[in-house]
Amino acid sequence: MAIDMTQFRQVFFEESLEGLEAMESGLLQLAEGTPAEETINTIFRAAHTIKGGGGTFGFQELTSFTHVLESLLDEMRSGRRLVTQEAISLLLQAVDVLRGMLVALQTGTAMEQPRVTEIQTQLEALWHSPAEVTPHPATSLQTASDPVRSPASEGWHIAFHPCPAMLQTGNDPLRMFRELETLGTLTVQVDMTHLPAFADLDPETCYLAWELTLHGAVSREQVSTVFEWVEGDCALSLTPLSVPQASRDVPSLAPPEPAAVVEPRAAGERRTGGERRQPAAAADTNSIRVNITKIDALINTVGELVITQAMLSQLRDGFDMHHLDKLRDGLDQLERNTRELQESVMSIRMLPISFVFNRFPRLVHDLSQQLEKKVQLTMSGEQTELDKTVMEKIGDPLLHLVRNALDHGLEPPARRSEAGKPETGCLHLQAYHQGGAIVIEVSDDGAGLNRDKILRKAREQGLVGEDETPPDDQVYALIFQAGFSTAETISEISGRGVGMDVVWRNIKDLGGTIAVFSAGGNGTTFTIHLPLTLAIVDGQLVRVGGETYIVPLVAIVESVQIETTLIHTVAGQSTLYKLRNDYIPIVRLGDLFSVQKDGDTGTENLLMVVERAGQKIGLIVDALLGQQQVVVKSLETNFRPIEGVSGATILGDGTVALILDIAGLLRLAQYRAGTSLGLQRAETARQAA
C-alpha cells in the first residue's frame, strides 16, 4: 500500500509557518558581525526543515527559493560571511516571501511571482558576491580526511544503499535526488540486484540501491544534509571524485527479505523523518496546539463523570425514598463534574497572548527604520491566556495602537535629545489578568497627546461646544472618532483618522473598553479591558417586571436596598443615587427596555451597583433570582445589535434571557444624563459612521 502524503500537508504548513516565526525572531536578534552560534543555527535549521518538507511534497518553487536562502545562511553560520544590516533586512524580506508562498500553496491560490523572483535574485546576488571572511572555530581545523570545503574537490561519488524498511518512515529517495540536482550535475545508476519477482514485491519495502555521481563545487556538509532525514535507515558513503575509484569504501547490504517488518525502536534511538513528522491527520486549517496536561485533566474529569453517571444509574433501579440523600449527593457530584468538564474544555481554547505579541518585534524593527527612529520594544505578561476567539480579534486593534505610537507618539532622536530624553524611545506591551478580564496596556515614553490641539480640532468638527471644557479622559476619547486626526501630514503609516476608530469598534464588538492616559512630554498609555472568553459568562439573574436579565458577575460591585431620600434629580432629567460619599447615575431597566411592572411591588427597592473601567452606575431591578453560568448566543448574528445588550442565552426552563452589556449601559446612562459634556454628538456621529 502506497503512503498517502497529502494527509501530512496540513501539518507541514503549520510547522513551516511556526518555523518562519522562529526564523523571524532569530533574525531580529542577530547582531552585525559574527552572529551568536545558537541563534544562527536556529535560523538555519528552520530554513532547512522547510526546504526538506517542500521537496517531499513536490513544491519545487519553494524548495528552489529556500535552497538559496539556506546556502546564504550556511555561509553566515560557518563564518565565511559577515552578518550585515543589509543582509538581515533582505533575509527578513525572504521570510515574508516564504510566508506568502506557503499560504498560497496551502490555500491553492497563485503566488506573487514577481516578488518571489525579485527577492530570490537579490539572495543569489548576495550569495555569489565576495564576502568578508572571519576566523570561525568550525573552520579553523580541517584534516585531510574531512574535505568539507576543499576547493580542489570536483564533486562526490555517493553510494546510497537504503535499508528495506526506509520507505515505511515516509522518506522518498527521489526527493533526495531532486535536492542533489540543485547542488550540481547528477548522474544516477540504480542497482536492481535484489529486486524480487513481481509476485513477491512488497510496495513498502525498498529493494533498490543507487550509485550517484555529483559534479560541482559542493561541500561534504551540503551533501550529508540531503540525507539527514534517513540517517540510521541507510548505508551511505561519500567519496571525493579526486580519490581513485578503487579506494572508495562502498558499503554492502544483505538482500532484503520479501516482506520487511519494521521493528520498534529502542528508547533513545534516533527517530527519522517519517516518525518525527507523522501526527494525527489535521484537515482543519483552524487548529490549535494544546498542552498535554490540559488533555489529561479533561480525561480525568470525563472519568469522574462516568463514575457519577454509573452511581445515578444504580439509584434509578429500584429507587425509594430511603435513597433520597444519595440522589442529592449524586446530583451535587454531577454538577461539580459538569462544571469541571466545562472549565477543562474552555481551558483548551485558552492561548497565551504571545501569539499576538510576537508579531510586533518585526513591525517595530521595520517601521523604526522607515521612520528613522530608535525604538526599544519590551513585552511582559506574554504567557497571559485568553480565549482564541478574543485573541484573533484583538490583533488589529493592537496593530493600530503600535503603529500610532511609532508614528505619532515617539519622537525622532534629535527631538528627544533636545527634550533631555534618551535618543532611543521605549514602547511597552503588557498583559495581565484582573478579576474575570484581561488587561492589555500599550505605553510609550513619547511626546504624549496634545490636549489643546485635540480640543481645538473637535470644536472645528462640532464634536464639542465652544463653551464646554470636558475633562482630560473625555478629550482623549475623541481620538477614537471616525475621521478624527490631528496629524498635519498624511503618511503611509497613519494620519487619515481611520485606525483609532477601528480600534474602538473592534474592542466594543468584543465587549471590552479602552481608556487613555497621557501626560504631556511623558508618553501615552492605552489600557484595554477584555473578557477572557466570549462563549460562557458567570451571571446574576435579575427580574424586571415579568422579564429575566443576566448581569455578568465580574461587573457587580454590590446590591443595596434603595432609600428614596438618597435619590436626587439633576437638571430635571438625570437621576443620581447617593451611595455613601459618591453619586452614581441610575438606570431603570424597566424604563430602558419598556417592561411593565408585574404588580408584585409598588416601589423600587433594589439597586445593583455595577462597574466597568472605573465607572459605576446603579441598575434598579425588582428581584435577584440566583447565579449561574450561561452560554452566550450572539444577538447580532440572530437579530441585530442592541445598545446595552451583549447577547442572549436560553435558561433551564427554555425561556430566553438577555445578557446586559455594562459598557453599553454606561454609555446610555451618560447620554441620557447629559454628563458627557457634548460627547452625545460624538456618539451620534460614531453611530452614523
C-alpha positions in Angstrom: 0.0 0.0 0.0 1.4 3.4 -1.0 1.7 6.1 1.6 -0.7 9.0 1.0 1.5 12.0 1.7 -1.4 14.5 1.2 -2.6 13.7 4.8 0.6 15.3 6.1 0.4 18.5 4.1 -1.6 20.5 6.7 0.9 19.6 9.4 3.8 20.7 7.0 2.1 24.1 6.5 1.5 24.6 10.2 5.1 23.6 11.2 6.6 25.6 8.4 4.7 28.7 9.4 5.9 28.2 13.0 9.4 27.8 11.7 9.1 31.1 9.9 8.2 32.7 13.2 11.3 31.2 14.7 13.4 32.5 11.8 11.9 36.0 12.0 12.5 36.1 15.8 16.1 34.9 15.3 16.9 37.4 12.6 15.7 40.3 14.7 18.1 39.1 17.4 21.1 38.9 15.1 23.8 41.5 15.6 26.1 42.7 12.9 29.5 40.9 12.6 29.8 37.3 13.8 26.4 36.1 15.0 25.7 34.0 18.1 26.1 30.3 17.2 22.8 29.1 18.6 20.8 31.9 17.0 22.1 31.4 13.5 21.8 27.6 13.9 18.1 28.0 14.8 17.5 30.1 11.7 19.4 27.7 9.5 17.5 24.6 10.9 14.1 26.3 10.2 15.1 27.1 6.6 16.4 23.6 6.1 13.3 21.9 7.5 11.1 24.0 5.2 13.3 23.1 2.2 13.2 19.4 3.0 9.5 19.3 3.6 8.8 21.3 0.4 10.9 18.8 -1.6 8.9 15.9 0.0 5.6 17.3 -1.3 7.0 18.4 -4.6 6.9 22.1 -4.1 9.7 22.9 -6.4 9.5 26.7 -6.3 9.5 26.6 -2.5 12.5 24.3 -2.5 14.4 26.3 -5.0 13.8 29.6 -3.1 14.7 28.0 0.3 17.9 26.4 -1.2 19.3 29.8 -2.0 18.3 31.2 1.4 19.8 28.1 3.2 23.1 28.5 1.3 23.4 32.1 2.3 22.7 31.2 5.9 25.2 28.4 5.8 27.9 30.9 4.8 27.0 33.1 7.8 26.8 30.0 10.1 30.3 28.9 9.1 31.8 32.3 9.5 32.6 32.7 5.7 30.3 35.7 5.5 29.8 38.6 8.0 26.3 39.5 9.1 25.3 43.0 8.0 22.2 45.1 8.5 21.5 44.9 4.7 21.7 41.1 4.8 19.3 40.9 7.8 16.8 43.2 6.0 17.0 41.0 2.9 16.6 37.8 4.9 13.5 39.3 6.7 12.1 40.1 3.3 12.8 36.5 2.3 10.8 35.3 5.3 7.9 37.4 4.1 8.1 35.9 0.7 8.3 32.3 2.1 5.2 33.0 4.2 3.3 34.2 1.2 4.4 31.1 -0.8 3.3 28.8 2.0 -0.1 30.5 2.3 -0.6 30.3 -1.5 0.3 26.6 -1.5 -2.0 26.0 1.4 -5.0 27.8 0.0 -4.4 26.8 -3.6 -4.1 30.4 -4.8 -1.5 32.0 -7.1 1.9 33.1 -5.7 3.1 36.6 -6.1 5.7 35.5 -8.7 7.3 38.9 -9.4 8.1 39.4 -5.8 9.4 35.8 -5.4 11.7 36.3 -8.4 12.9 39.7 -7.2 13.9 38.5 -3.7 15.4 35.3 -5.0 17.5 37.3 -7.4 18.7 39.5 -4.6 19.5 36.5 -2.4 21.5 34.9 -5.2 23.4 38.1 -5.9 24.4 38.4 -2.2 25.3 34.7 -2.1 27.6 34.9 -5.0 29.1 38.3 -4.0 32.6 38.5 -2.4 32.3 38.1 1.4 34.5 39.3 4.2 35.8 36.1 5.8 36.4 35.9 9.6 38.0 33.2 11.5 35.5 30.7 12.8 36.0 27.9 15.2 34.3 25.4 12.9 36.6 26.1 10.0 39.9 26.7 11.8 40.7 22.9 12.0 40.5 20.8 8.9 42.1 17.4 8.2 42.8 15.6 5.0 40.2 13.0 5.8 37.5 15.7 6.1 37.3 17.6 2.8 34.4 19.7 4.0 35.2 22.7 1.9 38.1 21.6 -0.2 38.3 23.8 -3.3 40.2 21.0 -5.1 37.2 18.7 -4.9 35.3 18.5 -8.2 32.3 16.6 -6.8 31.3 13.4 -5.0 30.7 9.8 -5.5 27.7 8.7 -3.4 26.9 5.1 -2.5 23.4 5.1 -1.2 22.0 1.7 0.0 18.7 2.1 1.8 17.5 -0.3 4.5 14.5 -2.4 3.5 12.2 -0.5 5.9 13.2 3.0 4.9 10.1 3.7 2.7 7.9 2.9 5.8 9.3 6.0 7.5 7.8 8.2 4.8 11.1 9.1 3.1 11.3 9.3 -0.6 14.7 8.7 -2.4 13.5 10.7 -5.4 13.1 13.8 -3.3 16.7 13.5 -2.2 17.9 13.1 -5.8 16.0 16.2 -6.8 17.6 18.1 -4.0 21.1 16.9 -5.0 20.4 18.2 -8.6 20.1 21.7 -7.2 23.7 21.4 -6.0 25.3 20.3 -9.3 25.2 17.9 -12.2 23.9 14.5 -11.0 24.3 11.1 -12.6 22.3 8.2 -11.2 22.9 4.4 -11.6 20.4 2.1 -10.0 21.3 -1.4 -8.5 18.4 -3.8 -9.0 20.3 -6.9 -7.9 17.9 -7.6 -5.0 14.7 -6.9 -6.8 12.4 -10.0 -6.5 9.8 -11.3 -8.9 6.7 -9.1 -9.4 4.5 -11.5 -7.4 6.8 -11.3 -4.4 7.0 -7.5 -4.4 6.1 -5.6 -1.2 5.3 -2.0 -2.1 6.6 -0.7 1.3 10.0 -2.4 1.1 13.0 -0.8 -0.6 14.8 -3.4 -2.8 16.9 -0.8 -4.8 20.3 0.8 -4.2 21.9 3.7 -6.0 25.4 4.8 -7.1 25.4 8.6 -7.7 27.9 11.0 -9.1 27.6 14.7 -8.3 29.7 17.1 -10.2 30.2 20.6 -8.7 32.0 22.6 -6.0 29.9 21.1 -3.2 31.0 20.6 0.4 30.6 17.3 2.3 28.3 19.0 4.7 25.9 20.1 1.9 25.6 16.5 0.6 25.3 15.0 4.1 22.4 17.4 4.9 20.4 16.0 2.0 20.5 12.5 3.6 19.9 13.8 7.2 16.4 12.5 7.3 17.4 8.9 6.5 20.3 8.7 8.9 20.1 5.3 10.5 17.9 3.9 7.8 20.6 3.5 5.1 24.2 2.7 4.4 25.8 5.9 3.0 29.3 6.5 1.7 30.7 9.8 0.4 33.9 9.9 -1.6 35.5 12.9 -3.3 35.8 12.4 -7.1 39.6 13.2 -6.8 40.0 9.9 -4.9 40.6 6.9 -7.1 37.7 4.6 -7.7 39.5 1.6 -6.1 39.9 3.4 -2.8 36.2 4.1 -2.4 34.6 2.3 0.5 31.3 1.2 -0.9 29.0 -0.4 1.8 27.2 -3.6 1.2 23.9 -4.8 2.5 22.4 -8.2 2.7 19.5 -8.9 0.3 16.2 -7.7 1.9 13.5 -10.2 2.8 10.5 -10.1 0.5 8.3 -8.8 3.3 10.1 -6.5 5.7 8.8 -5.8 9.2 9.6 -2.6 11.0 10.8 -3.4 14.5 10.0 -0.9 17.3 13.0 1.3 18.1 14.7 1.1 21.4 14.3 4.0 23.8 16.7 6.8 23.0 17.3 5.6 19.4 17.1 8.4 16.9 13.8 8.9 15.2 13.8 9.5 11.5 11.8 11.9 9.3 8.6 9.8 8.9 8.3 9.1 12.6 9.1 12.7 13.5 6.6 14.1 11.1 3.7 11.8 11.5 1.0 13.3 13.6 -2.7 12.7 13.6 -4.2 14.0 10.3 -5.2 17.6 10.6 -7.6 18.5 7.9 -9.0 21.5 9.7 -6.9 24.7 9.0 -8.3 26.4 12.0 -6.5 24.4 14.6 -4.6 25.0 17.9 -2.0 23.1 19.8 -3.0 22.1 23.3 -0.7 21.3 26.3 -0.9 17.6 27.2 -1.6 18.5 30.8 -4.9 20.1 29.7 -5.8 16.9 27.9 -5.0 14.8 30.9 -7.2 17.0 33.1 -10.1 16.6 30.6 -9.7 12.8 30.5 -9.7 12.7 34.4 -12.9 14.8 34.5 -14.6 12.6 32.0 -13.7 9.6 34.1 -15.2 11.2 37.2 -18.3 12.0 35.2 -18.7 8.3 34.1 -18.4 7.2 37.7 -21.1 9.6 38.7 -23.4 8.5 35.9 -23.0 4.9 37.0 -23.9 5.8 40.5 -27.1 7.6 39.4 -28.0 4.7 37.2 -27.8 2.3 40.2 -30.1 4.6 42.2 -32.6 4.7 39.4 -33.1 1.0 39.5 -35.3 0.2 42.5 -35.4 3.7 43.8 -37.3 4.5 47.0 -37.4 7.5 49.4 -34.6 6.0 51.6 -32.2 6.7 48.7 -33.2 10.4 48.5 -30.0 11.6 50.3 -27.8 9.5 47.9 -29.7 11.0 45.0 -29.0 14.5 46.2 -25.3 13.7 46.7 -25.2 12.2 43.2 -26.7 15.3 41.6 -24.3 17.5 43.5 -21.4 15.4 42.3 -22.9 15.6 38.7 -23.0 19.4 39.0 -19.4 19.5 40.1 -18.2 17.2 37.4 -20.1 19.1 34.7 -18.6 22.4 35.9 -15.1 20.9 35.9 -15.7 19.4 32.4 -16.8 22.8 31.2 -13.7 24.5 32.7 -11.4 21.9 31.2 -12.9 22.4 27.7 -12.7 26.1 28.0 -9.1 26.0 29.1 -8.3 24.2 25.9 -9.4 27.3 23.9 -7.2 29.5 26.1 -3.9 30.5 24.4 -1.1 32.7 25.6 -1.2 36.3 24.2 2.3 35.8 23.0 0.7 34.5 19.7 -0.4 38.2 19.2 2.6 39.9 20.8 5.2 38.0 18.7 4.2 39.9 15.5 5.3 43.2 16.9 9.1 42.9 17.1 9.3 42.7 13.3 6.8 45.5 12.9 8.7 47.8 15.3 12.0 46.9 13.5 10.7 47.8 10.0 8.8 50.9 11.0 11.5 52.3 13.2 13.9 52.1 10.2 11.4 53.6 7.9 10.7 56.5 10.2 14.4 56.8 11.2 13.6 56.5 14.9 15.4 54.5 17.5 12.9 52.3 19.4 13.3 49.6 22.1 10.3 47.3 22.4 9.7 45.5 25.7 6.9 43.0 26.4 5.7 41.4 29.7 2.9 39.0 30.5 3.3 37.1 27.2 2.0 33.9 28.9 -1.3 35.5 30.0 -4.0 33.4 28.5 -7.3 34.4 26.8 -9.8 32.8 24.6 -8.8 32.0 21.0 -11.7 34.0 19.5 -10.8 37.1 21.5 -7.2 36.7 20.5 -8.0 36.6 16.8 -10.0 39.8 17.0 -7.6 41.8 19.2 -4.7 41.7 16.8 -5.8 44.5 14.5 -6.6 47.0 17.4 -3.1 46.4 18.9 -1.5 46.8 15.5 -3.1 50.2 15.0 -2.1 51.3 18.5 1.5 50.2 18.0 1.7 51.9 14.6 0.2 55.0 16.0 2.7 55.1 18.9 5.6 54.7 16.5 4.4 57.3 14.1 2.9 60.0 16.4 3.9 59.1 19.9 7.7 58.6 19.9 9.8 61.5 18.7 12.8 61.4 16.4 16.2 61.1 18.1 17.1 64.7 17.6 13.9 66.0 19.2 14.2 63.5 22.1 17.8 64.8 22.8 16.5 68.4 22.8 13.9 67.4 25.4 16.5 65.8 27.6 15.4 62.2 26.8 17.5 59.2 25.6 17.6 59.0 21.8 16.0 55.5 22.0 12.3 55.6 22.7 10.6 52.9 24.7 7.5 51.1 23.7 6.0 48.6 26.2 3.3 45.9 25.7 1.9 44.4 28.9 -0.9 41.9 29.6 -2.3 40.6 32.9 -5.5 39.2 34.4 -7.7 41.4 36.6 -10.8 39.7 38.0 -12.6 37.9 35.2 -11.0 40.0 32.5 -7.7 40.5 30.7 -6.0 43.9 30.7 -3.7 44.9 27.8 -1.6 48.0 28.0 0.3 49.8 25.2 2.5 52.5 26.5 5.3 54.7 25.2 7.5 57.5 26.6 7.0 59.8 23.7 5.5 63.3 23.5 2.1 62.4 24.8 -1.3 63.7 23.5 -1.7 67.4 22.9 -4.9 68.2 24.8 -5.3 71.7 23.3 -4.8 70.5 19.8 -7.4 67.7 20.1 -9.9 70.0 21.7 -9.4 72.7 19.0 -9.9 70.1 16.3 -13.0 68.7 18.0 -14.6 72.2 18.1 -13.8 72.7 14.4 -15.7 69.5 13.7 -18.6 70.3 16.0 -17.9 67.5 18.4 -17.5 69.8 21.4 -19.2 73.2 22.0 -17.2 76.4 22.2 -18.2 76.9 25.9 -17.6 73.4 27.0 -14.4 72.3 29.0 -14.5 68.5 29.2 -12.1 66.6 31.5 -8.9 65.0 30.1 -10.3 61.5 29.7 -13.2 62.7 27.6 -11.0 64.9 25.4 -8.6 62.0 24.8 -11.6 59.7 23.9 -12.2 62.0 20.9 -9.3 60.4 19.0 -11.5 57.3 18.5 -14.0 59.3 16.4 -14.2 58.2 12.7 -12.1 60.6 10.5 -10.7 62.4 13.5 -7.0 63.2 13.2 -4.7 66.0 14.4 -1.8 64.9 12.1 -0.7 67.7 9.8 0.5 65.4 7.1 -0.8 62.0 5.9 1.8 59.2 5.7 1.7 55.6 4.5 1.5 54.6 8.2 -1.2 56.9 9.7 -2.8 60.3 9.7 -6.1 59.6 8.0 -8.1 59.2 11.2 -9.2 55.7 10.4 -7.1 53.4 12.5 -8.2 54.6 16.0 -11.9 54.3 15.0 -11.2 50.7 14.1 -9.6 50.1 17.5 -12.7 51.4 19.3 -15.2 49.4 17.1 -13.3 46.1 17.4 -12.9 46.4 21.2 -16.6 47.3 21.6 -17.5 44.3 19.5 -15.5 42.1 21.9 -17.5 43.6 24.9 -14.4 45.5 26.1 -13.4 49.0 26.9 -10.4 51.2 26.2 -9.1 54.1 28.3 -6.4 56.6 27.5 -3.9 58.3 29.9 -1.4 60.8 28.7 1.0 63.2 30.3 2.5 66.0 28.1 6.0 65.1 27.2 6.0 61.9 29.2 4.1 59.5 26.9 0.7 57.8 26.5 -0.8 54.6 27.8 -3.8 52.8 26.2 -5.5 50.4 28.6 -7.8 47.7 27.1 -10.1 45.6 29.3 -11.5 42.5 27.6 -13.5 39.4 28.7 -11.4 36.3 28.9 -13.9 34.4 26.8 -17.0 35.2 24.7 -18.5 31.7 25.0 -19.6 31.4 28.6 -20.4 34.0 31.3 -20.9 33.7 35.0 -24.0 35.8 35.6 -26.5 37.0 38.2 -30.1 36.5 37.1 -32.4 39.5 37.9 -36.1 40.0 37.4 -37.5 43.2 36.0 -41.3 43.1 35.7 -42.0 39.7 34.0 -38.7 39.5 32.3 -35.3 38.0 33.3 -32.0 39.6 32.6 -28.4 38.4 33.2 -25.7 40.7 34.7 -22.1 39.5 34.4 -20.8 38.7 37.9 -17.4 40.4 37.2 -19.2 43.7 36.8 -21.2 43.6 40.0 -19.9 45.7 42.9 -22.8 45.3 45.4 -26.5 45.3 45.8 -28.3 47.6 48.3 -31.8 48.4 49.4 -33.0 51.7 47.9 -33.6 54.6 50.3 -35.8 57.1 48.5 -34.3 60.0 50.4 -30.9 59.3 48.7 -32.4 59.7 45.1 -31.7 63.1 43.5 -32.8 64.5 40.2 -30.4 66.9 38.4 -31.5 69.4 35.8 -34.9 67.9 35.8 -33.9 64.8 33.8 -30.9 62.8 35.1 -31.3 60.7 38.3 -28.4 60.1 40.8 -28.2 58.0 43.9 -26.0 59.0 46.8 -24.1 55.9 47.8 -22.1 56.8 50.9 -19.9 59.7 49.7 -20.4 59.1 46.0 -23.1 60.0 43.5 -23.8 57.4 40.8 -26.2 57.6 37.8 -29.3 55.4 37.9 -30.6 53.3 35.1 -34.2 52.0 35.4 -34.1 48.8 33.4 -37.9 48.7 33.2 -38.0 52.1 31.5 -34.9 51.3 29.4 -36.4 48.1 27.9 -40.1 49.2 28.1 -41.0 46.4 30.6 -44.2 46.9 32.7 -44.2 46.1 36.4 -45.9 42.9 37.2 -47.6 44.3 40.3 -45.6 42.3 42.8 -44.1 45.5 44.3 -45.2 49.1 44.1 -41.9 50.7 44.9 -38.3 50.4 43.7 -36.4 48.5 46.4 -33.2 47.0 44.9 -30.2 48.8 43.4 -27.5 46.8 41.8 -24.2 48.7 41.5 -22.1 47.7 38.6 -18.7 49.0 37.4 -16.7 49.0 34.1 -13.3 50.6 33.6 -13.6 52.5 36.8 -17.1 53.9 36.1 -20.1 53.0 38.2 -23.9 53.0 37.6 -26.8 51.7 39.5 -29.4 49.3 37.9 -32.8 49.3 39.5 -34.3 45.8 39.5 -37.3 44.0 41.1 -35.6 40.9 42.4 -32.4 38.8 42.5 -33.0 35.3 41.2 -29.7 33.5 41.6 -26.4 32.9 39.9 -25.4 30.5 37.1 -23.2 30.1 34.1 -24.8 30.8 30.8 -23.8 30.1 27.2 -23.7 33.3 25.2 -25.5 33.4 21.9 -24.8 36.3 19.5 -27.8 38.7 19.3 -26.2 40.5 16.3 -26.0 37.2 14.3 -29.5 36.1 15.1 -31.3 39.5 15.2 -29.5 42.9 15.2 -27.1 44.8 17.6 -28.8 46.5 20.5 -27.1 49.1 22.7 -26.8 47.8 26.3 -27.2 44.1 25.4 -24.2 41.9 24.6 -26.1 38.7 23.8 -28.7 36.2 24.9 -29.0 32.8 26.4 -31.5 30.0 27.0 -32.4 29.3 30.6 -33.1 25.9 32.1 -36.9 26.4 31.6 -36.5 27.1 27.9 -37.0 30.9 28.1 -34.7 33.4 26.5 -32.8 35.9 28.8 -30.8 38.9 27.6 -27.3 39.4 28.8 -26.6 43.0 29.7 -23.6 44.9 28.4 -22.4 47.1 31.2 -20.2 49.2 28.9 -23.2 49.9 26.7 -25.4 50.7 29.7 -22.7 53.2 30.9 -22.8 54.9 27.5 -26.6 55.1 27.6 -26.5 56.5 31.2 -24.1 59.2 30.1 -26.1 60.0 27.1 -29.4 60.3 28.9 -28.0 62.1 31.9 -26.1 64.6 29.7 -22.9 64.2 31.8 -20.7 63.6 28.7 -20.4 67.3 28.1 -21.1 67.3 24.4 -19.9 63.8 23.6 -23.5 62.9 22.9 -22.9 64.5 19.5 -19.8 62.4 19.1 -21.7 59.3 19.9 -24.3 60.2 17.3 -21.6 60.8 14.7 -20.0 57.5 15.6 -23.2 55.5 15.2 -23.9 57.3 11.9 -20.5 56.3 10.7 
